[in-house]
């Protein structure tokens, strides 16, 4: 008989804290030691009282799509599709080095509200926005059409970011074998770099779901490289063991030349950011070679990462959205930037406003986090 539990009325922060792995504070769950997956998983050390990670099962298998041993038939199929949780059997790939031309790369969400072509050395676009998932095709048949749609100069370097909400990036995996011609098409239109989709590791789900996501990140990373497109590996992880496995993977594979990471969701929480920065430092040391990293989220992580990575590339997301919302960057001294309403007609274009906002953001981030004046060299 299925037990229906009462809704958890604790705050999100309390729930997050209780499910965050912390071996320095919490003992390992009793059921982890004998589990056959412990060498891969590493076990869970959380404040919430659990026997093992199956206590995090939702208990409603008919309405669940997670990778969970309480759904035996689906679990076997999910395990088969990734050839097990082991990272060592992921296809090897060629080294595809990439020279990124800008330290700060603005993310452009669309081409509307502007009349002119944006002038900058590099731009970031969102990977899912370029794909028609229903048809399994690229939305743009050529680089010229892509650049025209987004109103960016054709000679600019283009980075695709795989960081997105689950419902936006999970369809990439669902494409199956249709991913391969799409990757080749993206390579053919001259995409400089893609960051691998950051399939989520989730605190309140069984660890098998985390390990499935981690393996999928590795698989799609290799697919991009093997089909002609340089790729930054996004080493998502929840526990020390997750990052130990990534360290082993990176050290053994010279094809890993760039990492990607986001400090927006879990890693962006003030209480958890130090853990993720420490693990990224570990990955850089374990590699035994110089690596670059592409980051999204709070720019305050840049100085720390610069101590461990050859180049830190920051995806800047604020300038575009503030411009579309008709807000203008205003300097407050040399160390602060605020956005004030900027009155325009509802149909007016925001080209000049975007140029101003991006220039101000680049200058501020450069001064504060790169110790460099990037204003004149990287903003048009």
C-alpha positions as CSV (number, residue, x, y, z in Angstrom):
1,X,0.0,0.0,0.0
2,X,1.4,3.4,-1.0
3,X,1.9,5.9,1.7
4,X,0.8,9.5,1.0
5,X,3.0,11.9,2.8
6,X,1.8,15.3,4.0
7,X,3.1,18.3,2.1
8,X,6.4,19.7,3.3
9,X,5.7,23.1,4.7
10,X,9.2,24.1,5.5
11,X,10.8,27.0,3.6
12,X,12.7,26.3,0.4
13,X,16.0,27.4,2.1
14,X,15.4,25.0,5.0
15,X,14.7,22.1,2.7
16,X,17.8,22.9,0.6
17,X,20.0,23.1,3.7
18,X,18.7,19.8,5.0
19,X,19.4,18.0,1.7
20,X,22.8,19.5,0.8
21,X,25.5,17.0,1.0
22,X,27.9,17.9,3.8
23,X,30.2,15.1,5.0
24,X,32.0,17.4,7.4
25,X,28.8,17.9,9.4
26,X,26.6,14.9,8.7
27,X,27.1,11.2,8.9
28,X,26.6,9.1,5.8
29,X,23.1,7.6,5.5
30,X,23.1,4.1,7.0
31,X,21.9,2.4,3.8
32,X,24.7,3.9,1.6
33,X,27.5,1.7,2.9
34,X,26.1,-1.7,1.6
35,X,24.7,-0.1,-1.6
36,X,26.3,-1.5,-4.8
37,X,26.4,2.0,-6.3
38,X,28.4,3.5,-3.5
39,X,31.8,3.4,-5.4
40,X,30.2,5.6,-8.1
41,X,27.8,7.6,-6.0
42,X,30.0,8.1,-2.9
43,X,27.0,8.0,-0.5
44,X,24.9,10.9,0.9
45,X,25.6,12.9,4.0
46,X,22.6,15.1,4.6
47,X,20.9,16.6,7.7
48,X,17.5,15.0,6.8
49,X,17.1,11.6,8.4
50,X,17.1,9.0,5.5
51,X,18.2,5.4,5.2
52,X,19.4,5.9,1.6
53,X,18.6,8.0,-1.4
54,X,15.5,5.9,-2.2
55,X,13.8,7.7,0.7
56,X,13.9,10.7,-1.6
57,X,11.6,8.8,-4.1
58,X,8.4,10.6,-4.8
59,X,6.4,7.4,-4.3
60,X,4.3,8.0,-7.4
61,X,6.0,6.0,-10.1
62,X,3.2,6.4,-12.6
63,X,3.6,10.2,-12.7
64,X,7.4,10.2,-12.4
65,X,10.1,10.5,-15.1
66,X,13.1,10.5,-12.8
67,X,15.8,7.8,-12.9
68,X,14.7,5.7,-9.9
69,X,15.0,2.0,-8.9
70,X,11.4,2.1,-7.8
71,X,10.5,2.2,-11.5
72,X,12.3,-1.0,-12.4
73,X,11.4,-1.3,-16.1
74,X,12.0,2.3,-16.8
75,X,15.1,2.3,-14.7
76,X,16.7,-0.5,-16.8
77,X,15.9,1.3,-20.0
78,X,17.3,4.6,-18.7
79,X,20.5,2.8,-17.6
80,X,20.8,1.1,-21.0
81,X,20.5,4.3,-22.9
82,X,23.6,5.7,-21.3
83,X,25.5,2.4,-21.1
84,X,25.7,2.5,-17.3
85,X,26.8,5.3,-14.9
86,X,30.6,4.8,-15.6
87,X,32.2,7.7,-17.3
88,X,35.1,5.7,-18.6
89,X,33.1,4.2,-21.5
90,X,32.1,7.6,-23.0
91,X,33.5,7.9,-26.6
92,X,36.9,9.4,-26.9
93,X,37.1,12.6,-29.0
94,X,39.6,14.7,-30.8
95,X,41.1,17.8,-29.3
96,X,39.4,20.9,-30.8
97,X,41.1,23.9,-29.3
98,X,39.3,27.3,-29.6
99,X,40.6,30.8,-29.1
100,X,37.9,32.9,-27.6
101,X,38.3,36.6,-28.6
102,X,36.5,38.4,-25.8
103,X,36.6,38.0,-22.0
104,X,33.0,39.3,-21.7
105,X,30.5,38.0,-24.1
106,X,27.0,39.5,-24.2
107,X,24.0,37.1,-24.4
108,X,21.6,38.1,-27.1
109,X,18.1,36.6,-26.6
110,X,16.5,37.7,-29.9
111,X,16.7,40.2,-32.7
112,X,13.6,42.3,-32.0
113,X,13.5,45.9,-30.7
114,X,16.6,46.7,-32.7
115,X,17.1,48.1,-36.2
116,X,20.9,47.9,-36.6
117,X,23.5,45.2,-36.4
118,X,25.2,44.9,-33.1
119,X,29.0,45.6,-33.1
120,X,31.0,43.4,-30.8
121,X,33.7,40.8,-31.2
122,X,31.7,37.9,-29.8
123,X,28.1,37.1,-28.9
124,X,26.4,34.3,-27.0
125,X,23.1,32.7,-28.1
126,X,21.0,30.1,-26.3
127,X,21.4,26.6,-27.8
128,X,17.7,25.6,-27.6
129,X,16.6,28.8,-29.4
130,X,18.4,27.6,-32.6
131,X,16.6,24.2,-32.7
132,X,13.2,23.2,-33.9
133,X,12.8,20.3,-31.6
134,X,9.5,19.1,-33.1
135,X,11.1,18.7,-36.5
136,X,14.6,18.0,-35.2
137,X,16.1,20.6,-37.5
138,X,18.2,23.8,-37.2
139,X,16.1,27.0,-37.5
140,X,18.7,28.7,-39.7
141,X,20.0,27.3,-42.9
142,X,23.1,29.5,-43.0
143,X,25.3,31.7,-40.8
144,X,24.0,34.8,-42.7
145,X,20.4,33.9,-41.8
146,X,21.3,33.4,-38.2
147,X,23.2,36.6,-37.9
148,X,20.4,38.5,-39.7
149,X,17.8,37.1,-37.3
150,X,19.7,38.2,-34.2
151,X,21.1,41.3,-35.9
152,X,24.7,40.6,-35.1
153,X,27.7,41.1,-37.4
154,X,28.5,38.0,-39.4
155,X,32.2,38.0,-38.6
156,X,31.5,38.0,-34.8
157,X,32.5,34.9,-32.8
158,X,29.4,33.0,-31.7
159,X,29.2,30.9,-28.5
160,X,26.1,28.7,-27.8
161,X,25.3,28.3,-24.1
162,X,23.6,25.1,-23.0
163,X,22.7,26.6,-19.6
164,X,18.9,26.7,-19.3
165,X,15.9,25.5,-17.5
166,X,15.3,21.8,-17.6
167,X,12.3,22.0,-19.9
168,X,14.4,23.9,-22.4
169,X,17.5,21.6,-22.4
170,X,15.9,18.1,-21.8
171,X,14.5,18.1,-25.4
172,X,18.1,18.1,-26.7
173,X,18.6,14.6,-25.1
174,X,15.2,13.5,-26.4
175,X,16.3,14.1,-30.0
176,X,18.4,10.9,-29.7
177,X,20.4,10.2,-32.9
178,X,19.0,13.3,-34.5
179,X,21.4,15.3,-32.4
180,X,24.3,14.3,-34.7
181,X,23.2,16.0,-38.0
182,X,22.2,19.1,-35.9
183,X,25.7,19.3,-34.4
184,X,27.2,19.0,-37.9
185,X,24.9,21.8,-39.1
186,X,26.0,24.0,-36.2
187,X,29.6,23.4,-37.0
188,X,29.0,24.2,-40.7
189,X,27.6,27.6,-39.9
190,X,30.7,28.5,-37.9
191,X,29.7,28.2,-34.3
192,X,33.0,28.8,-32.3
193,X,32.0,26.9,-29.1
194,X,29.0,25.3,-27.4
195,X,28.8,24.7,-23.7
196,X,27.3,21.2,-23.0
197,X,23.7,21.2,-21.7
198,X,23.8,21.4,-17.9
199,X,21.4,18.5,-17.2
200,X,20.4,19.0,-13.6
201,X,21.5,17.2,-10.4
202,X,18.6,17.7,-8.0
203,X,18.7,17.6,-4.2
204,X,15.4,16.0,-3.5
205,X,15.7,13.0,-5.9
206,X,17.5,9.7,-5.7
207,X,21.2,9.7,-6.6
208,X,20.6,7.5,-9.6
209,X,18.9,10.5,-11.3
210,X,22.0,12.6,-10.6
211,X,24.4,10.0,-12.0
212,X,22.2,9.7,-15.1
213,X,22.4,13.4,-15.7
214,X,26.2,13.4,-15.2
215,X,26.7,10.6,-17.7
216,X,24.5,12.4,-20.2
217,X,26.6,15.6,-19.9
218,X,29.7,13.5,-20.8
219,X,28.0,11.8,-23.7
220,X,26.8,15.0,-25.4
221,X,30.2,16.6,-24.7
222,X,31.8,13.8,-26.8
223,X,29.1,14.0,-29.4
224,X,29.8,17.7,-30.1
225,X,33.5,17.2,-30.4
226,X,33.2,14.0,-32.5
227,X,31.0,15.9,-35.0
228,X,33.2,18.9,-35.5
229,X,32.1,21.4,-32.9
230,X,34.3,22.6,-30.0
231,X,32.6,22.1,-26.7
232,X,33.0,23.2,-23.1
233,X,32.3,20.5,-20.6
234,X,29.8,21.5,-17.9
235,X,30.8,19.3,-14.9
236,X,27.6,19.5,-12.8
237,X,27.9,17.9,-9.4
238,X,26.2,17.6,-6.0
239,X,28.8,15.8,-3.9
240,X,32.5,15.5,-3.5
241,X,32.4,12.2,-5.2
242,X,30.7,13.7,-8.3
243,X,33.6,16.1,-8.7
244,X,36.2,13.4,-8.0
245,X,34.7,11.5,-10.9
246,X,34.8,14.6,-13.1
247,X,38.5,15.1,-12.1
248,X,39.4,11.6,-13.2
249,X,37.5,12.1,-16.5
250,X,39.2,15.5,-17.2
251,X,42.7,14.3,-16.3
252,X,42.4,11.3,-18.6
253,X,41.0,13.3,-21.6
254,X,43.1,16.0,-23.3
255,X,40.0,16.8,-25.4
256,X,38.7,18.7,-22.4
257,X,40.2,22.1,-23.0
258,X,37.3,24.3,-21.7
259,X,34.9,24.0,-18.8
260,X,31.6,25.8,-18.3
261,X,29.7,26.5,-15.1
262,X,26.7,28.5,-14.0
263,X,26.4,30.5,-10.7
264,X,22.7,31.2,-11.2
265,X,20.8,28.4,-9.4
266,X,22.3,26.1,-6.7
267,X,26.0,27.2,-7.2
268,X,24.8,30.8,-7.1
269,X,23.5,30.5,-3.5
270,X,25.8,32.4,-1.2
271,X,26.1,29.5,1.2
272,X,27.0,27.1,-1.6
273,X,29.2,29.1,-3.9
274,X,32.4,28.4,-1.9
275,X,31.9,24.7,-2.3
276,X,31.6,24.9,-6.1
277,X,34.5,27.3,-6.4
278,X,36.7,24.9,-4.4
279,X,35.6,21.9,-6.6
280,X,36.4,23.9,-9.8
281,X,39.8,24.7,-8.4
282,X,40.3,20.9,-7.8
283,X,39.3,20.2,-11.4
284,X,41.8,22.7,-12.7
285,X,44.6,21.2,-10.6
286,X,43.7,17.6,-11.5
287,X,43.8,18.3,-15.2
288,X,47.5,18.7,-15.2
289,X,47.3,21.3,-18.0
290,X,45.9,24.8,-18.5
291,X,42.1,25.0,-19.0
292,X,39.7,27.9,-19.9
293,X,36.3,28.3,-18.3
294,X,33.1,29.9,-19.4
295,X,30.8,31.1,-16.6
296,X,27.3,32.6,-16.2
297,X,25.7,34.1,-13.2
298,X,27.3,36.5,-10.6
299,X,30.5,38.0,-11.9
300,X,31.9,38.0,-8.3
301,X,33.3,34.5,-8.9
302,X,35.7,35.7,-11.7
303,X,38.7,36.7,-9.5
304,X,38.7,33.3,-7.7
305,X,38.5,31.4,-11.0
306,X,41.2,33.5,-12.6
307,X,43.6,32.0,-10.0
308,X,43.1,28.5,-11.5
309,X,42.1,28.9,-15.1
310,X,44.1,30.4,-18.0
311,X,41.1,32.4,-19.3
312,X,37.8,33.1,-17.6
313,X,35.1,34.0,-20.2
314,X,32.0,35.7,-18.7
315,X,28.6,35.4,-20.4
316,X,27.0,38.8,-19.7
317,X,23.1,38.6,-19.6
318,X,22.1,41.9,-18.0
319,X,22.7,44.5,-20.7
320,X,20.3,43.0,-23.3
321,X,17.4,42.4,-20.9
322,X,17.7,45.8,-19.3
323,X,17.8,47.4,-22.7
324,X,14.6,45.6,-23.9
325,X,12.9,46.7,-20.7
326,X,13.9,50.3,-21.4
327,X,16.3,50.7,-18.5
328,X,19.6,52.6,-18.7
329,X,22.8,52.0,-16.8
330,X,23.8,54.8,-14.5
331,X,27.2,55.0,-12.8
332,X,27.3,55.5,-9.0
333,X,30.9,56.2,-8.3
334,X,33.5,53.8,-9.8
335,X,32.2,50.7,-8.1
336,X,28.5,50.5,-8.7
337,X,26.0,50.5,-11.6
338,X,22.3,50.9,-11.3
339,X,19.6,50.8,-13.9
340,X,17.0,53.6,-14.2
341,X,13.8,53.7,-16.3
342,X,14.6,55.2,-19.7
343,X,11.5,56.7,-21.3
344,X,11.0,55.8,-25.0
345,X,8.1,55.1,-27.3
346,X,6.9,51.5,-27.0
347,X,7.9,51.0,-30.7
348,X,11.3,52.7,-30.4
349,X,14.4,50.6,-31.1
350,X,16.9,50.1,-28.4
351,X,20.2,49.9,-30.4
352,X,21.8,52.9,-28.7
353,X,20.5,51.9,-25.3
354,X,22.0,48.4,-25.7
355,X,25.3,49.8,-26.8
356,X,25.4,52.1,-23.8
357,X,24.4,49.4,-21.3
358,X,26.8,46.8,-22.7
359,X,29.7,49.3,-22.7
360,X,29.0,50.3,-19.0
361,X,28.6,46.6,-17.9
362,X,31.9,45.6,-19.6
363,X,33.7,48.6,-18.1
364,X,32.4,47.8,-14.6
365,X,33.1,44.1,-14.7
366,X,36.5,44.6,-16.3
367,X,37.5,47.1,-13.6
368,X,36.1,45.1,-10.6
369,X,36.8,41.5,-11.6
370,X,39.5,41.4,-14.3
371,X,41.6,44.4,-13.0
372,X,41.6,45.6,-16.6
373,X,40.0,48.4,-18.5
374,X,38.0,46.5,-21.1
375,X,35.8,49.5,-22.0
376,X,37.6,50.6,-25.2
377,X,39.0,47.2,-26.3
378,X,35.8,45.1,-26.2
379,X,32.8,47.4,-26.4
380,X,32.0,48.9,-29.7
